[in-house]
Structure formats: structure tokens, C-alpha cells
Amino acid sequence: MFSLDPYHGELKGKDGWVAPNGDFYQCPYEYHWRFADDLCKKFKYRLEARFFLNLDAEYTLEINGWVKISLGRVQYHSEKALSQKQMDFLFDYFMASENMKEFDSLFSRRHSA
């Protein structure tokens, strides 16, 4: 249903997942959880439990350094620092989206840790 290849197109208004290497995998915002499951299978991640006996593909991606973009906002596991390649992608993403305030917030969090 979704392309499991990195997305290379117009970024404004797109949602999806950003890999630690900076590749962006686009999906509709309401399908992050389902797409996360497909990405975990593609990259052969073993699903991790987020809550007691509840295996969660989104959490698995996040603890492996992936970043979720949903409705123009970035979400990620706070103990895992964003890679420089992710920051580079996010700079381009927020420039295209004309929302540098969100990028500045990420940049500040990254450098205050």
C-alpha cells in the first residue's frame, strides 16, 4: 500500500518517517503506525514492547533512531539524539514548509542536551 523506498519529491505538507541516515519515507499522517510496521519488517527490526506485552512498531523505530513527522511536527525518542543527516533533512523540510520555528526548537533541544 505504501512505498518502502525513500521519498524524493515536494516536502511541504508531507508526513512520514526519517531514518537515521536522513532518508525520508512518506506516508499519510493517519497511517504512521501501519507504515512503521512495514518499515520494521523491511529493516528487520525486532518489535520492542512499549507497554506490558504490547509490541509497538512506532516505538521500535524511535528507539532505533527514527524520527516521525506528523502534521508538520517532529516526534522522536528523547534519549536518542538526532543524527546530523536527520537535522540536514529536517532543515530542508521546514524550509519547504516555511516553518523554521519548529526547526529552531529542534536545534535548541539538540544543543542543550
Contacts in CASP RR format, 6 or more apart in sequence:
PFRMAT RR
TARGET T0000
AUTHOR 0000-0000-0000
METHOD contacts of the structure
MODEL  1
MFSLDPYHGELKGKDGWVAPNGDFYQCPYEYHWRFADDLCKKFKYRLEAR
FFLNLDAEYTLEINGWVKISLGRVQYHSEKALSQKQMDFLFDYFMASENM
KEFDSLFSRRHSA
1 34 0 8 1.000
2 25 0 8 1.000
2 27 0 8 1.000
2 31 0 8 1.000
2 34 0 8 1.000
2 35 0 8 1.000
2 38 0 8 1.000
3 25 0 8 1.000
3 26 0 8 1.000
4 25 0 8 1.000
4 38 0 8 1.000
4 39 0 8 1.000
4 42 0 8 1.000
5 25 0 8 1.000
6 19 0 8 1.000
6 23 0 8 1.000
6 24 0 8 1.000
6 25 0 8 1.000
7 14 0 8 1.000
7 24 0 8 1.000
7 25 0 8 1.000
7 26 0 8 1.000
10 96 0 8 1.000
11 24 0 8 1.000
11 92 0 8 1.000
11 93 0 8 1.000
11 96 0 8 1.000
11 97 0 8 1.000
12 96 0 8 1.000
12 97 0 8 1.000
12 98 0 8 1.000
13 72 0 8 1.000
13 97 0 8 1.000
14 24 0 8 1.000
14 26 0 8 1.000
14 69 0 8 1.000
14 93 0 8 1.000
15 26 0 8 1.000
15 27 0 8 1.000
15 28 0 8 1.000
15 29 0 8 1.000
15 32 0 8 1.000
15 69 0 8 1.000
15 70 0 8 1.000
15 71 0 8 1.000
15 72 0 8 1.000
16 24 0 8 1.000
16 25 0 8 1.000
16 26 0 8 1.000
16 27 0 8 1.000
16 29 0 8 1.000
16 32 0 8 1.000
16 35 0 8 1.000
16 68 0 8 1.000
16 69 0 8 1.000
16 70 0 8 1.000
17 24 0 8 1.000
17 25 0 8 1.000
17 27 0 8 1.000
17 32 0 8 1.000
17 35 0 8 1.000
17 36 0 8 1.000
17 39 0 8 1.000
17 61 0 8 1.000
17 66 0 8 1.000
17 67 0 8 1.000
17 68 0 8 1.000
17 69 0 8 1.000
18 24 0 8 1.000
18 25 0 8 1.000
18 66 0 8 1.000
18 67 0 8 1.000
18 68 0 8 1.000
18 69 0 8 1.000
18 86 0 8 1.000
18 89 0 8 1.000
18 90 0 8 1.000
19 25 0 8 1.000
19 66 0 8 1.000
19 86 0 8 1.000
20 64 0 8 1.000
20 65 0 8 1.000
20 66 0 8 1.000
20 83 0 8 1.000
20 85 0 8 1.000
20 86 0 8 1.000
21 83 0 8 1.000
21 85 0 8 1.000
22 83 0 8 1.000
22 85 0 8 1.000
22 86 0 8 1.000
22 88 0 8 1.000
22 89 0 8 1.000
23 89 0 8 1.000
24 89 0 8 1.000
24 93 0 8 1.000
25 35 0 8 1.000
25 39 0 8 1.000
27 34 0 8 1.000
27 35 0 8 1.000
29 70 0 8 1.000
29 71 0 8 1.000
32 58 0 8 1.000
32 68 0 8 1.000
32 70 0 8 1.000
33 57 0 8 1.000
33 58 0 8 1.000
36 57 0 8 1.000
36 58 0 8 1.000
36 60 0 8 1.000
36 61 0 8 1.000
37 57 0 8 1.000
39 45 0 8 1.000
39 57 0 8 1.000
39 61 0 8 1.000
39 66 0 8 1.000
40 47 0 8 1.000
40 57 0 8 1.000
40 60 0 8 1.000
40 61 0 8 1.000
43 64 0 8 1.000
45 60 0 8 1.000
45 61 0 8 1.000
45 64 0 8 1.000
46 60 0 8 1.000
47 55 0 8 1.000
47 56 0 8 1.000
47 57 0 8 1.000
47 60 0 8 1.000
48 55 0 8 1.000
48 56 0 8 1.000
48 59 0 8 1.000
48 60 0 8 1.000
48 63 0 8 1.000
49 55 0 8 1.000
49 56 0 8 1.000
50 56 0 8 1.000
50 59 0 8 1.000
58 68 0 8 1.000
59 77 0 8 1.000
61 68 0 8 1.000
62 68 0 8 1.000
62 75 0 8 1.000
62 76 0 8 1.000
62 77 0 8 1.000
62 80 0 8 1.000
63 77 0 8 1.000
63 80 0 8 1.000
65 76 0 8 1.000
65 77 0 8 1.000
65 80 0 8 1.000
65 83 0 8 1.000
66 76 0 8 1.000
67 74 0 8 1.000
67 75 0 8 1.000
67 76 0 8 1.000
67 82 0 8 1.000
67 86 0 8 1.000
67 90 0 8 1.000
68 74 0 8 1.000
68 75 0 8 1.000
68 76 0 8 1.000
69 75 0 8 1.000
69 93 0 8 1.000
72 97 0 8 1.000
72 99 0 8 1.000
72 102 0 8 1.000
73 102 0 8 1.000
74 90 0 8 1.000
74 102 0 8 1.000
74 106 0 8 1.000
76 82 0 8 1.000
81 110 0 8 1.000
81 113 0 8 1.000
82 90 0 8 1.000
82 106 0 8 1.000
82 110 0 8 1.000
87 106 0 8 1.000
87 107 0 8 1.000
87 110 0 8 1.000
90 103 0 8 1.000
90 106 0 8 1.000
91 103 0 8 1.000
93 103 0 8 1.000
94 100 0 8 1.000
94 102 0 8 1.000
94 103 0 8 1.000
95 103 0 8 1.000
END
